[in-house]
Amino acid sequence: MKKTANIFIVHDKKVLLFHRDNKPSIPDPDRWGFVGGEVEKGETFLEGLKREIKEEIDLKIENPIRLGKTIISGWGENVFYFAKISSEKVKKIKLGNEGQEVKFFSFEEIGKIKLTEGLSWYFNNFNSGFKKLIEEGEVNKLALGFNKEDKLFVNLSDMRQ
């Protein structure tokens, strides 16, 4: 089973997304998704996230807020984090050795771009929580789909429809 970690990085009422490489050999080629990725063996979710952030956008985020864990039957687990960053941090963002580009998007712009399968499902199902997180910095775990134990249970087949 896979283990991944992703982060909502927000600045000025926009969220940072990562444009994946256009290689047929990778999942969701040429689509926009969250910064983050697979957690390596021996890493915690947070350690994996920090490594992925460094690799993808060459940034260090000290204390991201853990939003919750999505448990996807037939696939694995993903932990979502959240961080608001300063203008100074935004200036330090630079694309690492994978991906085509990174860019901040408003909530309205997100609905107009080609998203990864998981982000598209998440955006469509929890857009009110997602919108408040982006535009107001409000962390409402229930509106983001997480239960009282900070978990969200999903069937892989539901995400692929």
Secondary structure as the mmCIF struct_conf table of DSSP 4:
data_model
#
loop_
_struct_conf.conf_type_id
_struct_conf.id
_struct_conf.beg_label_comp_id
_struct_conf.beg_label_asym_id
_struct_conf.beg_label_seq_id
_struct_conf.end_label_comp_id
_struct_conf.end_label_asym_id
_struct_conf.end_label_seq_id
STRN STRN1 LYS A 2 HIS A 11
TURN_TY1_P TURN_TY1_P1 ASP A 12 LYS A 13
STRN STRN2 LYS A 14 HIS A 19
TURN_TY1_P TURN_TY1_P2 PRO A 24 SER A 25
BEND BEND1 ILE A 26 ASP A 28
TURN_TY1_P TURN_TY1_P3 PRO A 29 ASP A 30
STRN STRN3 TRP A 32 GLY A 33
STRN STRN4 VAL A 35 GLU A 38
HELX_LH_PP_P HELX_LH_PP_P1 VAL A 39 GLU A 40
TURN_TY1_P TURN_TY1_P4 LYS A 41 GLY A 42
HELX_RH_AL_P HELX_RH_AL_P1 PHE A 45 ILE A 57
BEND BEND2 GLU A 62 GLU A 62
HELX_LH_PP_P HELX_LH_PP_P2 PRO A 64 PRO A 64
STRN STRN5 ILE A 65 SER A 73
TURN_TY1_P TURN_TY1_P5 GLY A 74 TRP A 75
STRN STRN6 GLY A 76 LYS A 84
HELX_RH_AL_P HELX_RH_AL_P2 SER A 87 LYS A 92
BEND BEND3 ASN A 97 GLN A 100
STRN STRN7 GLU A 101 PHE A 105
HELX_RH_AL_P HELX_RH_AL_P3 PHE A 107 ILE A 110
TURN_TY1_P TURN_TY1_P6 GLY A 111 LYS A 112
BEND BEND4 ILE A 113 ILE A 113
STRN STRN8 LEU A 115 LEU A 115
HELX_RH_AL_P HELX_RH_AL_P4 GLU A 117 ASN A 125
BEND BEND5 PHE A 126 PHE A 126
HELX_RH_AL_P HELX_RH_AL_P5 ASN A 127 GLU A 136
TURN_TY1_P TURN_TY1_P7 LYS A 141 GLY A 145
TURN_TY1_P TURN_TY1_P8 LYS A 148 GLU A 149
BEND BEND6 ASP A 150 ASP A 150
STRN STRN9 LYS A 151 ASN A 155
HELX_RH_AL_P HELX_RH_AL_P6 LEU A 156 MET A 159
TURN_TY1_P TURN_TY1_P9 ARG A 160 ARG A 160
#
